[in-house]
Amino acid sequence: MSVASTESETVALAFDDNRLASELFGQFDQHLATLENKLDVHAVARGNEVAITGSEEACAQARIALQHLYGRLKKGHEIQKADVEGAVRLARARDRQLSLPSIDRPQSVAQIATRKRTVQARSPTQNGYIRAMEAHELVFGVGPAGTGKTFLAVAYAAQCLERGMVDRIILSRPAVEAGERLGFLPGDMKEKVDPYLRPLYDALYEMLPPDKVDRWLQQGVIEVAPLAFMRGRTLNNAVAILDEAQNTTQMQMKMFLTRLGEGSRMIVTGDPSQVDLPRGVVSGLREALGILKGVEGISQIRFRGEDVVRHELVARIVAAYDAETNSQDDGDDPDAR
């Protein structure tokens, strides 16, 4: 390490496999460009080496991120731009929140693996979310769109099913637009609720071979169930996922949560800021988060705008809406609420 100036330093890193180093840096060094943009550093690659110039903190974070990504490549995983962005988030968080696991060792980052695909946490909150699903029977994942809460829930369920930890997956989502009265829609039950469950299907097809998903759907191993049809059931040896839970009523949420049976896990996802219920109807998700806070065996993971991993523009959109909402709340008359 040599000091370039009083305000910046240069860190030189060398990687022992030239081919993997090339993949690490990316085509035309595009991964290094992402690193430069996110950490405000300057990176110059030569062969299997890279020199990073910037502040001491930024250089340290870049080193951690690159070593983490190189470890993934050595395990046979591919690296994409989103993986680089995720490694940067985790590297930053290591210094900011001492309770988070270090990513100096790649194995310390939580991951979900099926035979088709392995996904790793791309933010500190995602890391905690995956750990929570592994450790608790009931997990709430709440926050804005694009944070991966639904995708990771389905991915975890797919992993559990493929490993024989459960016998089935149950997917449910309130059909607010149809008032839970789906009879007027054409087709069988699966076809009636498909439009509402499409994001869950997309995640399943990402994690499992399409023919296996289709076969398990036909056999009932993967079940789609309108929330209104869950009453009276006991869900044993299953992973049950309730998506868009902010649109449940108080009674619907209590009914769903009390379906939990032996050997099962539940994952409830939603965005409390995007409630589509009629005016005056209390969101079952909001109520449950308050009532069940601190209850043993239940974990609540809250995502924020900085956890958005879908597209960097989505994070800015979420931040802009949050700022507008906070501005309106500050200007409200408390007596008028």
C-alpha positions as CSV (number, residue, x, y, z in Angstrom):
1,M,0.0,0.0,0.0
2,S,1.4,3.4,-0.9
3,V,0.0,6.8,-0.1
4,A,-1.0,8.9,-3.1
5,S,-1.7,12.1,-1.3
6,T,-2.6,13.4,2.1
7,E,-6.3,12.8,1.4
8,S,-6.2,9.5,-0.6
9,E,-4.3,6.3,-0.7
10,T,-3.8,3.5,-3.2
11,V,-4.4,-0.2,-2.4
12,A,-3.0,-2.9,-4.8
13,L,-4.8,-6.3,-4.9
14,A,-3.6,-9.4,-6.8
15,F,-5.7,-12.5,-7.6
16,D,-4.1,-15.8,-8.2
17,D,-6.3,-17.0,-11.1
18,N,-6.1,-14.8,-14.2
19,R,-9.4,-16.1,-15.7
20,L,-11.3,-15.5,-12.5
21,A,-9.7,-12.1,-12.1
22,S,-10.9,-11.2,-15.6
23,E,-14.5,-12.2,-14.6
24,L,-14.2,-10.3,-11.4
25,F,-13.2,-7.1,-13.2
26,G,-16.0,-7.7,-15.8
27,Q,-16.1,-7.2,-19.5
28,F,-14.3,-3.9,-20.3
29,D,-13.8,-3.6,-16.5
30,Q,-17.6,-2.9,-16.1
31,H,-17.6,-4.3,-12.5
32,L,-14.7,-2.1,-11.5
33,A,-16.7,0.8,-13.0
34,T,-19.6,0.0,-10.8
35,L,-17.2,-0.1,-7.8
36,E,-15.9,3.3,-8.8
37,N,-19.3,4.8,-9.0
38,K,-20.6,3.3,-5.7
39,L,-17.5,4.0,-3.6
40,D,-16.0,7.1,-5.3
41,V,-12.7,5.4,-6.0
42,H,-10.5,5.0,-9.1
43,A,-9.7,1.5,-10.1
44,V,-7.0,0.5,-12.7
45,A,-6.7,-3.2,-13.7
46,R,-3.6,-4.7,-15.2
47,G,-3.7,-8.5,-15.8
48,N,-4.7,-10.1,-12.5
49,E,-4.0,-7.0,-10.4
50,V,-6.0,-3.9,-9.7
51,A,-5.0,-0.6,-8.0
52,I,-7.7,1.2,-6.2
53,T,-7.2,4.9,-5.2
54,G,-9.5,6.8,-2.9
55,S,-10.1,7.6,0.8
56,E,-8.9,5.1,3.3
57,E,-12.4,4.0,4.2
58,A,-13.5,3.6,0.5
59,C,-10.4,1.6,-0.4
60,A,-11.0,-0.7,2.6
61,Q,-14.6,-1.3,1.5
62,A,-13.5,-1.9,-2.1
63,R,-11.0,-4.4,-1.0
64,I,-13.6,-6.3,1.1
65,A,-16.1,-6.2,-1.7
66,L,-13.7,-7.5,-4.3
67,Q,-12.3,-10.3,-2.1
68,H,-15.9,-11.4,-1.3
69,L,-16.8,-11.5,-5.0
70,Y,-13.6,-13.3,-5.9
71,G,-14.5,-15.9,-3.2
72,R,-17.9,-16.4,-5.0
73,L,-16.2,-16.9,-8.3
74,K,-13.9,-19.5,-6.9
75,K,-17.0,-21.4,-5.7
76,G,-18.3,-21.5,-9.3
77,H,-20.9,-18.6,-9.1
78,E,-21.2,-16.0,-11.8
79,I,-20.9,-12.3,-11.0
80,Q,-23.3,-9.6,-12.2
81,K,-23.6,-5.9,-11.7
82,A,-26.2,-6.5,-8.9
83,D,-23.8,-8.8,-7.1
84,V,-21.2,-6.0,-7.1
85,E,-23.7,-3.5,-5.8
86,G,-24.7,-6.0,-3.1
87,A,-21.1,-6.6,-2.0
88,V,-20.6,-2.8,-1.7
89,R,-23.7,-2.5,0.5
90,L,-22.5,-5.3,2.8
91,A,-18.9,-3.9,2.9
92,R,-20.3,-0.5,4.0
93,A,-22.6,-2.0,6.6
94,R,-19.8,-3.9,8.2
95,D,-18.3,-0.7,9.4
96,R,-21.6,1.0,10.2
97,Q,-23.3,-1.8,12.1
98,L,-21.0,-4.0,14.2
99,S,-23.8,-6.5,14.8
100,L,-23.7,-7.5,11.2
101,P,-21.5,-10.4,10.1
102,S,-18.2,-9.6,8.5
103,I,-18.0,-10.5,4.8
104,D,-14.3,-10.9,4.8
105,R,-15.2,-14.6,4.7
106,P,-17.6,-15.3,1.9
107,Q,-19.3,-18.1,3.8
108,S,-20.5,-15.5,6.4
109,V,-23.0,-14.1,3.9
110,A,-26.4,-15.8,4.0
111,Q,-27.5,-17.7,0.9
112,I,-30.3,-19.8,-0.4
113,A,-29.4,-22.7,-2.8
114,T,-31.4,-25.0,-5.0
115,R,-30.1,-27.3,-7.7
116,K,-30.9,-24.7,-10.3
117,R,-29.7,-21.5,-8.6
118,T,-27.9,-20.0,-5.6
119,V,-28.8,-16.5,-4.4
120,Q,-26.8,-14.6,-1.8
121,A,-27.9,-11.7,0.3
122,R,-27.3,-8.4,-1.4
123,S,-27.9,-6.1,1.5
124,P,-27.4,-6.3,5.3
125,T,-31.2,-6.5,5.7
126,Q,-31.5,-9.3,3.2
127,N,-28.8,-11.1,5.2
128,G,-30.8,-10.8,8.4
129,Y,-34.0,-11.8,6.6
130,I,-32.5,-15.1,5.3
131,R,-31.1,-15.8,8.8
132,A,-34.4,-15.1,10.3
133,M,-36.2,-17.5,8.0
134,E,-33.7,-20.2,9.0
135,A,-34.2,-19.5,12.7
136,H,-37.9,-18.7,13.2
137,E,-41.2,-20.3,12.5
138,L,-42.9,-17.0,11.6
139,V,-41.1,-14.2,9.8
140,F,-42.5,-10.8,8.7
141,G,-40.6,-9.1,5.9
142,V,-41.9,-5.6,5.4
143,G,-40.8,-2.7,3.3
144,P,-40.8,-1.0,-0.1
145,A,-40.9,-2.7,-3.5
146,G,-37.7,-4.0,-5.0
147,T,-36.0,-5.1,-1.7
148,G,-36.3,-8.8,-2.5
149,K,-38.6,-9.7,0.4
150,T,-41.0,-11.7,-1.8
151,F,-38.4,-13.3,-4.0
152,L,-36.3,-14.5,-1.1
153,A,-39.3,-15.9,0.7
154,V,-40.2,-18.0,-2.3
155,A,-36.6,-19.0,-2.8
156,Y,-36.3,-20.1,0.8
157,A,-39.5,-22.1,0.4
158,A,-38.2,-23.8,-2.7
159,Q,-35.0,-24.7,-0.9
160,C,-36.9,-26.2,2.0
161,L,-39.1,-28.3,-0.4
162,E,-36.3,-29.5,-2.5
163,R,-34.3,-30.6,0.5
164,G,-37.2,-32.5,2.0
165,M,-37.6,-30.1,5.0
166,V,-41.3,-29.7,4.2
167,D,-43.8,-31.5,2.1
168,R,-45.4,-28.6,0.3
169,I,-45.4,-24.9,-0.4
170,I,-48.6,-22.8,0.0
171,L,-48.8,-19.4,-1.7
172,S,-51.5,-16.9,-0.8
173,R,-52.2,-13.3,-1.5
174,P,-55.3,-11.1,-0.9
175,A,-57.2,-10.4,-4.1
176,V,-58.2,-6.9,-3.1
177,E,-59.5,-5.9,-6.6
178,A,-61.9,-8.8,-6.7
179,G,-63.0,-8.5,-3.1
180,E,-61.9,-12.2,-2.6
181,R,-64.9,-13.2,-4.7
182,L,-63.2,-14.9,-7.5
183,G,-66.1,-17.0,-8.9
184,F,-66.8,-14.6,-11.8
185,L,-63.3,-15.2,-13.2
186,P,-63.0,-17.9,-15.9
187,G,-61.1,-21.2,-15.3
188,D,-60.3,-23.3,-12.3
189,M,-59.0,-22.0,-9.0
190,K,-55.4,-21.8,-10.1
191,E,-56.4,-19.8,-13.2
192,K,-58.6,-17.5,-11.2
193,V,-55.8,-16.4,-8.8
194,D,-52.9,-16.6,-11.2
195,P,-53.0,-12.8,-12.0
196,Y,-52.6,-12.0,-8.2
197,L,-49.8,-14.6,-7.6
198,R,-47.7,-14.0,-10.7
199,P,-44.7,-12.5,-8.7
200,L,-44.6,-15.7,-6.6
201,Y,-44.7,-17.9,-9.7
202,D,-41.8,-15.8,-11.3
203,A,-39.7,-16.5,-8.2
204,L,-40.5,-20.2,-8.3
205,Y,-39.4,-20.5,-11.9
206,E,-36.2,-18.7,-11.0
207,M,-35.3,-21.2,-8.4
208,L,-36.7,-24.5,-9.7
209,P,-36.8,-26.1,-13.2
210,P,-40.1,-25.2,-15.0
211,D,-41.1,-28.8,-15.5
212,K,-40.7,-29.5,-11.8
213,V,-42.8,-26.4,-10.9
214,D,-45.5,-27.4,-13.3
215,R,-45.6,-31.0,-12.0
216,W,-45.7,-30.0,-8.4
217,L,-48.5,-27.5,-9.1
218,Q,-50.5,-30.3,-10.7
219,Q,-49.8,-32.7,-7.8
220,G,-50.7,-30.1,-5.2
221,V,-47.2,-30.0,-3.8
222,I,-47.1,-26.3,-4.6
223,E,-50.6,-24.9,-3.8
224,V,-52.1,-21.6,-4.6
225,A,-54.9,-20.6,-2.3
226,P,-56.9,-17.4,-2.1
227,L,-56.8,-16.0,1.4
228,A,-60.5,-16.4,1.9
229,F,-60.2,-20.2,1.3
230,M,-57.7,-20.7,4.1
231,R,-60.2,-20.7,6.9
232,G,-60.6,-23.9,8.9
233,R,-57.4,-25.4,7.6
234,T,-54.2,-26.5,9.5
235,L,-51.0,-26.2,7.5
236,N,-48.7,-29.0,8.6
237,N,-45.2,-29.6,7.2
238,A,-45.3,-26.7,4.8
239,V,-43.9,-23.3,4.1
240,A,-46.8,-20.9,3.8
241,I,-46.2,-17.5,2.2
242,L,-48.7,-14.6,2.5
243,D,-47.7,-11.9,0.0
244,E,-49.1,-8.3,-0.1
245,A,-50.2,-8.7,3.4
246,Q,-50.8,-5.0,3.9
247,N,-54.1,-5.6,2.1
248,T,-55.4,-8.1,4.6
249,T,-58.1,-7.1,7.1
250,Q,-57.5,-7.6,10.8
251,M,-59.6,-10.8,10.9
252,Q,-58.0,-12.2,7.7
253,M,-54.5,-11.8,9.2
254,K,-55.4,-13.4,12.5
255,M,-57.1,-16.3,10.6
256,F,-54.0,-16.9,8.4
257,L,-51.5,-16.8,11.3
258,T,-53.5,-19.3,13.3
259,R,-53.3,-21.8,10.4
260,L,-49.7,-22.6,11.4
261,G,-49.3,-26.4,12.0
262,E,-46.6,-28.8,13.1
263,G,-43.3,-28.7,11.1
264,S,-44.4,-25.6,9.2
265,R,-43.0,-22.1,8.7
266,M,-44.8,-18.9,7.7
267,I,-43.4,-15.9,5.9
268,V,-45.6,-12.8,5.7
269,T,-44.5,-10.0,3.3
270,G,-45.9,-6.6,2.5
271,D,-45.5,-2.9,2.4
272,P,-47.4,-1.0,5.0
273,S,-47.2,2.2,3.0
274,Q,-49.1,0.7,0.1
275,V,-52.4,-0.3,1.6
276,D,-55.3,-0.7,-1.0
277,L,-58.0,-1.4,1.5
278,P,-61.2,0.7,1.5
279,R,-60.9,3.9,3.6
280,G,-61.4,3.3,7.3
281,V,-60.4,-0.4,7.1
282,V,-57.4,-1.2,9.3
283,S,-54.6,-3.2,7.7
284,G,-54.1,-6.5,9.3
285,L,-50.4,-6.3,8.7
286,R,-50.0,-3.1,10.5
287,E,-51.9,-4.4,13.5
288,A,-50.1,-7.7,13.6
289,L,-46.7,-6.0,13.6
290,G,-47.6,-4.1,16.7
291,I,-49.4,-6.9,18.6
292,L,-46.7,-9.6,17.8
293,K,-43.6,-7.4,18.5
294,G,-41.3,-9.3,20.8
295,V,-43.2,-12.5,20.8
296,E,-40.9,-15.5,21.0
297,G,-40.5,-17.4,17.8
298,I,-41.5,-14.5,15.6
299,S,-39.1,-12.2,13.7
300,Q,-39.8,-8.9,12.1
301,I,-37.4,-7.7,9.4
302,R,-37.9,-4.2,8.1
303,F,-36.5,-3.2,4.7
304,R,-35.8,0.4,3.8
305,G,-35.2,2.4,0.6
306,E,-31.5,1.8,0.8
307,D,-32.2,-2.0,0.6
308,V,-33.7,-1.8,-2.9
309,V,-31.8,-4.2,-5.1
310,R,-34.1,-4.2,-8.2
311,H,-32.7,-1.1,-9.9
312,E,-30.9,1.9,-8.5
313,L,-33.6,4.2,-9.9
314,V,-36.2,2.3,-7.9
315,A,-34.3,3.2,-4.7
316,R,-34.4,6.9,-5.7
317,I,-38.2,6.6,-6.5
318,V,-38.8,5.1,-3.1
319,A,-36.8,7.8,-1.4
320,A,-38.6,10.5,-3.2
321,Y,-42.0,9.1,-2.2
322,D,-40.9,8.6,1.4
323,A,-39.7,12.2,1.6
324,E,-43.1,13.5,0.2
325,T,-45.0,11.4,2.7
326,N,-42.9,12.6,5.6
327,S,-43.4,16.2,4.4
328,Q,-47.2,15.8,4.3
329,D,-47.2,14.1,7.8
330,D,-45.2,17.0,9.2
331,G,-47.7,19.5,7.8
332,D,-50.8,17.6,9.0
333,D,-53.0,18.8,11.9
334,P,-52.7,16.0,14.5
335,D,-56.2,16.8,15.7
336,A,-57.5,16.1,12.1
337,R,-56.2,12.6,11.9
